[in-house]
Amino acid sequence: MIHIIAIVTALPGQRGAVLREFQKNLPFVRLERGCIRYEPAIDVEGGPAMLTRIGPDAFMVIEQWESQDAAQDHATSAHMAAYAGRVSELLVSRVIYAVCAI
């Protein structure tokens, strides 16, 4: 199993617009072969001061895939290319981490 954590940072004030496009794409991703988990997450309200925040313009995508091949197929899928095209002008950055449990 492979875990992917992506941090997507939108232009100031554009996180909502990016998340709306993300939500439109979500059903297609969850139907992909090998998709175990795929969901967006934002900062928790409140909590201890020691928490590191991703900020008001960012969100995290938490993913689990059965294999590296499944994750690669996802990354190169037509619906992900279309999503990327719709949001590219709204993004500051996208940082993607791929890890496996030890």
Phi and psi restraints in degrees (value plus and minus 20) as a CYANA .aco file:
   2 ILE   PHI    -141.1  -101.1
   2 ILE   PSI     120.6   160.6
   3 HIS   PHI    -131.6   -91.6
   3 HIS   PSI     116.3   156.3
   4 ILE   PHI    -145.5  -105.5
   4 ILE   PSI     111.8   151.8
   5 ILE   PHI    -140.3  -100.3
   5 ILE   PSI     100.9   140.9
   6 ALA   PHI    -137.5   -97.5
   6 ALA   PSI     115.1   155.1
   7 ILE   PHI    -130.5   -90.5
   7 ILE   PSI      96.1   136.1
   8 VAL   PHI    -127.9   -87.9
   8 VAL   PSI     101.7   141.7
   9 THR   PHI    -133.6   -93.6
   9 THR   PSI     102.0   142.0
  10 ALA   PHI    -111.8   -71.8
  10 ALA   PSI     143.5   183.5
  11 LEU   PHI     -78.8   -38.8
  11 LEU   PSI     133.7   173.7
  12 PRO   PHI     -70.3   -30.3
  12 PRO   PSI     107.9   147.9
  13 GLY   PHI      60.4   100.4
  13 GLY   PSI     -18.3    21.7
  14 GLN   PHI    -126.1   -86.1
  14 GLN   PSI     -17.3    22.7
  15 ARG   PHI     -77.7   -37.7
  15 ARG   PSI     -62.7   -22.7
  16 GLY   PHI     -78.3   -38.3
  16 GLY   PSI     -62.8   -22.8
  17 ALA   PHI     -84.3   -44.3
  17 ALA   PSI     -61.9   -21.9
  18 VAL   PHI     -86.7   -46.7
  18 VAL   PSI     -62.8   -22.8
  19 LEU   PHI     -84.7   -44.7
  19 LEU   PSI     -53.2   -13.2
  20 ARG   PHI     -83.3   -43.3
  20 ARG   PSI     -62.8   -22.8
  21 GLU   PHI     -86.7   -46.7
  21 GLU   PSI     -59.2   -19.2
  22 PHE   PHI     -79.1   -39.1
  22 PHE   PSI     -66.9   -26.9
  23 GLN   PHI     -82.3   -42.3
  23 GLN   PSI     -55.3   -15.3
  24 LYS   PHI     -84.5   -44.5
  24 LYS   PSI     -53.6   -13.6
  25 ASN   PHI    -104.7   -64.7
  25 ASN   PSI     -41.6    -1.6
  26 LEU   PHI     -72.7   -32.7
  26 LEU   PSI     -66.8   -26.8
  27 PRO   PHI     -80.4   -40.4
  27 PRO   PSI     -55.2   -15.2
  28 PHE   PHI     -87.2   -47.2
  28 PHE   PSI     -61.5   -21.5
  29 VAL   PHI     -85.5   -45.5
  29 VAL   PSI     -64.8   -24.8
  30 ARG   PHI     -85.6   -45.6
  30 ARG   PSI     -38.2     1.8
  31 LEU   PHI    -107.5   -67.5
  31 LEU   PSI     -27.2    12.8
  32 GLU   PHI     -86.7   -46.7
  32 GLU   PSI     127.6   167.6
  33 ARG   PHI     -77.9   -37.9
  33 ARG   PSI     107.9   147.9
  34 GLY   PHI      67.9   107.9
  34 GLY   PSI     -20.7    19.3
  35 CYS   PHI     -98.4   -58.4
  35 CYS   PSI     100.5   140.5
  36 ILE   PHI    -121.5   -81.5
  36 ILE   PSI     -62.7   -22.7
  37 ARG   PHI    -168.9  -128.9
  37 ARG   PSI     119.3   159.3
  38 TYR   PHI    -178.1  -138.1
  38 TYR   PSI      85.8   125.8
  39 GLU   PHI    -172.9  -132.9
  39 GLU   PSI     127.9   167.9
  40 PRO   PHI    -105.4   -65.4
  40 PRO   PSI     134.2   174.2
  41 ALA   PHI    -165.5  -125.5
  41 ALA   PSI     124.5   164.5
  42 ILE   PHI    -141.5  -101.5
  42 ILE   PSI     151.4   191.4
  43 ASP   PHI     -77.1   -37.1
  43 ASP   PSI     124.7   164.7
  44 VAL   PHI     -93.8   -53.8
  44 VAL   PSI     119.7   159.7
  45 GLU   PHI     -95.6   -55.6
  45 GLU   PSI     118.6   158.6
  46 GLY   PHI      49.7    89.7
  46 GLY   PSI    -165.3  -125.3
  47 GLY   PHI      67.1   107.1
  47 GLY   PSI     155.3   195.3
  48 PRO   PHI     -83.3   -43.3
  48 PRO   PSI     129.2   169.2
  49 ALA   PHI     -83.6   -43.6
  49 ALA   PSI     -42.2    -2.2
  50 MET   PHI     -94.2   -54.2
  50 MET   PSI     -27.7    12.3
  51 LEU   PHI     -87.8   -47.8
  51 LEU   PSI     118.9   158.9
  52 THR   PHI    -109.6   -69.6
  52 THR   PSI     108.0   148.0
  53 ARG   PHI    -119.6   -79.6
  53 ARG   PSI     126.4   166.4
  54 ILE   PHI    -107.4   -67.4
  54 ILE   PSI     -37.5     2.5
  55 GLY   PHI      82.6   122.6
  55 GLY   PSI     147.2   187.2
  56 PRO   PHI     -92.5   -52.5
  56 PRO   PSI     -34.6     5.4
  57 ASP   PHI    -127.5   -87.5
  57 ASP   PSI     -12.9    27.1
  58 ALA   PHI    -144.4  -104.4
  58 ALA   PSI     139.7   179.7
  59 PHE   PHI    -165.2  -125.2
  59 PHE   PSI     142.0   182.0
  60 MET   PHI    -131.6   -91.6
  60 MET   PSI     123.0   163.0
  61 VAL   PHI    -130.4   -90.4
  61 VAL   PSI     102.4   142.4
  62 ILE   PHI    -125.8   -85.8
  62 ILE   PSI     100.6   140.6
  63 GLU   PHI    -148.7  -108.7
  63 GLU   PSI     128.5   168.5
  64 GLN   PHI    -155.3  -115.3
  64 GLN   PSI     114.0   154.0
  65 TRP   PHI    -149.0  -109.0
  65 TRP   PSI     127.8   167.8
  66 GLU   PHI     -83.1   -43.1
  66 GLU   PSI     -50.3   -10.3
  67 SER   PHI    -176.1  -136.1
  67 SER   PSI     147.2   187.2
  68 GLN   PHI     -84.9   -44.9
  68 GLN   PSI     -55.2   -15.2
  69 ASP   PHI     -81.5   -41.5
  69 ASP   PSI     -62.9   -22.9
  70 ALA   PHI     -83.4   -43.4
  70 ALA   PSI     -62.2   -22.2
  71 ALA   PHI     -84.1   -44.1
  71 ALA   PSI     -60.0   -20.0
  72 GLN   PHI     -86.6   -46.6
  72 GLN   PSI     -62.4   -22.4
  73 ASP   PHI     -80.3   -40.3
  73 ASP   PSI     -61.0   -21.0
  74 HIS   PHI     -79.2   -39.2
  74 HIS   PSI     -68.7   -28.7
  75 ALA   PHI     -81.5   -41.5
  75 ALA   PSI     -47.6    -7.6
  76 THR   PHI    -126.6   -86.6
  76 THR   PSI      -7.8    32.2
  77 SER   PHI     -91.9   -51.9
  77 SER   PSI     135.5   175.5
  78 ALA   PHI     -83.7   -43.7
  78 ALA   PSI     -59.6   -19.6
  79 HIS   PHI     -90.1   -50.1
  79 HIS   PSI     -49.7    -9.7
  80 MET   PHI     -92.4   -52.4
  80 MET   PSI     -56.5   -16.5
  81 ALA   PHI     -83.8   -43.8
  81 ALA   PSI     -60.6   -20.6
  82 ALA   PHI     -86.0   -46.0
  82 ALA   PSI     -63.4   -23.4
  83 TYR   PHI     -79.6   -39.6
  83 TYR   PSI     -67.3   -27.3
  84 ALA   PHI     -78.6   -38.6
  84 ALA   PSI     -59.7   -19.7
  85 GLY   PHI     -84.6   -44.6
  85 GLY   PSI     -56.6   -16.6
  86 ARG   PHI     -92.4   -52.4
  86 ARG   PSI     -48.3    -8.3
  87 VAL   PHI    -128.8   -88.8
  87 VAL   PSI     -25.8    14.2
  88 SER   PHI     -75.2   -35.2
  88 SER   PSI     -58.7   -18.7
  89 GLU   PHI     -96.0   -56.0
  89 GLU   PSI     -28.6    11.4
  90 LEU   PHI    -120.7   -80.7
  90 LEU   PSI     -22.6    17.4
  91 LEU   PHI    -124.8   -84.8
  91 LEU   PSI     125.4   165.4
  92 VAL   PHI    -112.6   -72.6
  92 VAL   PSI     -65.2   -25.2
  93 SER   PHI    -179.5  -139.5
  93 SER   PSI     144.8   184.8
  94 ARG   PHI    -165.5  -125.5
  94 ARG   PSI      96.9   136.9
  95 VAL   PHI    -135.5   -95.5
  95 VAL   PSI     107.1   147.1
  96 ILE   PHI    -142.6  -102.6
  96 ILE   PSI     108.0   148.0
  97 TYR   PHI    -133.3   -93.3
  97 TYR   PSI     113.4   153.4
  98 ALA   PHI    -137.5   -97.5
  98 ALA   PSI     105.4   145.4
  99 VAL   PHI    -157.9  -117.9
  99 VAL   PSI     142.2   182.2
 100 CYS   PHI    -151.0  -111.0
 100 CYS   PSI     131.2   171.2
 101 ALA   PHI     -90.0   -50.0
 101 ALA   PSI     128.1   168.1
